[in-house]
Amino acid sequence: MAESVTASEALRHFEGSLEPEKAEEGLPAVSAFIAWFGQDRPVSDLLGANVAEYVKTRTDGEPASLEPLRAFLAYCSRLAFTSDNLVPALGVGPQAGGARGGRGANAELGGAAFYVTLEGLRHIEEQLAMEKEKRPLIAQKLHDAMADKDFRENAPLDAARDEQGQLEARIRDLENRLRNAVIIDEDAKGGRANVGSTVVLVNLATNREQTFKLVSATEVNPAEGKISIQSPVGTSVMNRGAGEEVTVDAPSGPVMFRIVDVQG
């Protein structure tokens, strides 16, 4: 089941994952494709036949000219925006990318896949925008501090440089998460718990039911029942299905649960 986003929304997400120079080079070609397909159409409606038609009628068929579109379609596949991996429809070779979820996408990304929900992806994009908005303020602080020509004991300059370094590190981290983002669609999970799944557990000792949603570490919200896939419960239920029993290493000791239901 593909995520519900329009073609223009998919383009916006893709743009946020690109390095500035790559965005400048590749976005015009992808934008032209989106305009041809229909900006407001669900990108999940995009089919291999549409891609093949576009390549045949609107491009020169050269690999270099198809690279931006290949990158976009691979991104859409990893994020489960399209129902299938449509990269093969470009005819650019069998190893052109677009693996969906699981180990395939992680291997394609050199082991750097960042598993996330669509909501979490949007949250990262918002965080990145807010961090980038801080750049002018820090630049002004650096400018003001450098007005003092005695750099040997210039505490404001040192503080501004340190603040700039921390900001740029946060920006790089968020950009890397967007670049390596992967959403595992419901069909690919096959009824087993993974990022985005809602899991109902029953404590075998107390017979008490608990419901959690598995999310990435950046989306954790205990008040909303969102727990990290890296938490003790998360690691115990990952890739497990309804009816299976799991042991959670809680601070008070091992606790046995049965998985009652997995949704999403």
C-alpha positions in Angstrom: 0.0 0.0 0.0 1.6 3.2 -1.2 1.7 6.4 1.0 -0.9 9.0 -0.1 0.9 12.0 -1.5 0.4 14.0 -4.6 3.1 14.2 -7.3 3.9 17.8 -6.3 4.3 16.7 -2.7 6.6 13.8 -3.7 8.7 16.4 -5.6 8.9 18.6 -2.6 10.0 15.8 -0.4 12.6 14.7 -3.0 13.9 18.3 -3.3 14.5 18.3 0.5 16.7 15.2 0.2 19.0 16.7 -2.4 22.3 18.5 -1.9 22.0 22.1 -3.3 24.2 21.4 -6.4 22.3 18.3 -7.3 18.9 20.0 -6.8 20.0 22.8 -9.2 21.1 20.2 -11.8 18.3 17.7 -11.5 15.1 19.4 -10.4 14.1 21.0 -13.7 14.0 17.6 -15.4 11.9 16.1 -12.6 9.6 19.1 -12.5 9.0 18.7 -16.2 8.0 15.1 -15.6 5.7 16.0 -12.7 4.0 18.7 -14.9 3.5 16.2 -17.6 2.0 13.6 -15.3 -0.1 16.0 -13.3 1.0 17.8 -10.1 -2.2 17.1 -8.2 -2.5 13.5 -9.1 -1.6 10.9 -6.4 1.8 9.7 -7.3 0.6 6.2 -6.4 -1.3 6.3 -9.7 2.0 6.5 -11.6 2.6 3.3 -13.6 5.6 1.9 -15.4 3.7 2.5 -18.6 3.5 6.2 -17.9 7.3 6.3 -17.3 8.0 4.4 -20.4 5.8 6.7 -22.5 7.5 9.7 -21.1 10.9 8.4 -21.9 9.8 7.5 -25.4 8.1 10.8 -26.3 9.6 13.4 -24.1 13.3 12.6 -23.6 16.3 11.8 -25.8 16.8 8.5 -24.0 20.3 9.2 -23.0 21.3 7.9 -19.6 22.6 11.3 -18.4 19.3 12.9 -19.2 17.4 10.2 -17.4 19.5 10.3 -14.2 17.4 12.9 -12.4 14.2 11.0 -13.1 15.9 7.7 -12.0 16.9 9.3 -8.7 13.3 10.6 -8.2 11.7 7.3 -8.9 14.1 5.4 -6.7 13.4 7.9 -3.9 9.6 7.5 -4.4 10.0 3.7 -4.2 12.1 3.8 -1.0 9.5 6.1 0.6 6.6 3.9 -0.7 5.1 6.9 -2.6 4.6 4.7 -5.7 2.9 1.3 -5.5 5.9 -0.4 -7.1 9.6 0.3 -8.0 9.2 2.1 -11.4 13.0 2.6 -12.0 13.1 -0.5 -14.4 10.6 1.3 -16.7 13.3 3.8 -17.5 15.3 1.1 -19.2 18.5 2.2 -17.7 19.7 -1.2 -16.4 18.8 -3.8 -13.7 20.9 -2.3 -10.9 19.5 1.2 -11.1 18.0 1.3 -7.6 14.6 1.8 -6.1 14.6 -1.1 -3.5 11.6 -1.0 -1.3 12.0 -1.1 2.5 13.6 -4.0 4.4 17.2 -5.1 3.7 17.0 -4.1 0.0 16.8 -0.4 0.6 19.3 -0.5 3.5 21.8 -2.3 1.3 21.2 0.1 -1.6 22.0 3.0 0.8 25.1 1.4 2.1 23.6 0.4 5.4 22.6 4.0 6.2 18.8 3.6 5.8 16.8 5.7 8.2 13.4 4.1 8.8 10.7 6.5 9.4 6.9 7.2 9.0 5.5 9.8 6.6 4.6 11.9 9.6 8.2 11.6 10.9 9.6 12.6 7.5 7.5 15.8 7.5 8.7 16.5 11.0 12.4 16.2 10.0 11.7 18.5 7.1 10.2 21.1 9.4 13.1 20.8 11.8 15.6 21.3 9.0 13.8 24.4 7.8 13.9 25.9 11.3 17.6 25.1 11.7 18.4 26.7 8.4 16.5 29.9 9.4 19.1 30.3 12.3 22.0 30.7 9.9 21.6 34.5 9.3 21.4 35.2 13.0 24.6 33.3 13.7 26.3 34.9 10.7 25.5 38.3 12.3 26.9 37.2 15.6 30.1 36.2 13.9 30.2 39.5 12.0 29.7 41.5 15.2 32.3 39.5 17.2 34.9 39.9 14.4 34.6 43.6 14.6 36.9 43.2 17.6 40.3 42.8 16.0 41.8 41.2 19.0 41.1 37.6 18.1 43.4 36.2 20.9 40.8 36.7 23.7 37.6 37.1 21.9 35.0 35.0 23.9 32.0 36.2 21.8 33.8 35.1 18.6 34.7 31.7 20.1 31.1 31.3 21.2 29.7 32.2 17.8 32.0 29.8 16.0 31.0 27.0 18.4 27.3 27.8 17.9 27.8 27.8 14.1 29.6 24.5 14.2 26.8 22.9 16.3 24.2 24.3 14.0 25.8 23.0 10.8 26.3 19.6 12.5 22.5 19.4 13.2 21.7 20.5 9.6 24.0 17.8 8.2 22.4 15.1 10.4 18.9 16.1 9.3 19.9 16.3 5.7 21.4 12.8 5.9 18.3 11.4 7.5 16.2 12.8 4.6 18.7 11.6 2.0 18.5 8.0 3.5 14.9 8.0 4.5 12.9 4.7 4.0 9.3 4.0 4.6 8.2 0.4 4.7 4.7 0.0 3.2 2.1 -2.2 4.8 2.2 -4.8 2.0 5.9 -5.3 2.4 5.6 -5.9 6.1 3.4 -8.9 5.5 1.6 -8.5 8.8 4.8 -8.2 10.8 5.6 -5.3 13.1 7.9 -2.6 11.8 8.2 1.2 11.7 4.7 2.7 11.5 3.0 -0.4 12.8 0.5 -0.3 15.7 1.0 -3.3 17.9 -1.3 -4.7 20.6 0.4 -6.8 23.3 -0.9 -8.7 26.2 1.2 -9.2 29.4 1.1 -12.9 30.0 1.6 -12.4 33.8 -1.1 -9.8 34.3 -3.3 -10.3 31.3 -3.2 -6.6 30.7 -3.3 -5.3 27.1 -1.1 -2.5 25.8 -1.1 -0.7 22.5 2.0 1.0 20.9 2.9 2.5 17.6 6.5 1.8 16.5 8.3 4.9 15.2 11.8 6.1 14.6 13.8 7.6 17.5 13.0 11.1 16.3 9.2 10.5 16.6 8.9 9.1 20.1 6.0 10.4 22.1 5.0 8.2 25.1 1.9 10.3 25.7 0.6 9.3 22.3 1.8 5.7 22.6 4.6 6.1 20.2 7.7 4.1 21.1 11.1 3.8 19.3 11.9 0.7 17.4 15.2 0.8 19.4 13.4 0.5 22.7 13.2 -2.8 24.6 9.6 -3.4 23.4 10.4 -2.2 19.9 13.4 -4.5 19.4 11.4 -7.4 20.8 8.5 -7.2 18.5 10.2 -6.1 15.3 9.4 -8.4 12.4 7.2 -10.5 14.6 3.5 -11.2 13.9 0.2 -11.8 15.8 0.1 -14.9 18.0 3.9 -14.9 18.6 5.3 -14.6 22.2 8.2 -12.2 22.9 10.4 -11.5 25.9 11.0 -7.8 26.8 14.1 -7.0 28.8 12.5 -4.5 31.2 14.4 -2.8 34.0 12.6 -5.0 36.5 13.5 -8.1 34.6 12.3 -10.1 31.6 8.6 -9.8 30.8 6.6 -12.1 28.6 4.1 -10.8 26.1 1.9 -12.2 23.4 1.4 -10.1 20.2 -2.4 -9.9 19.8 -2.5 -7.8 16.7 -0.3 -5.9 14.2 -1.8 -3.1 12.1 -0.1 -1.1 9.5 
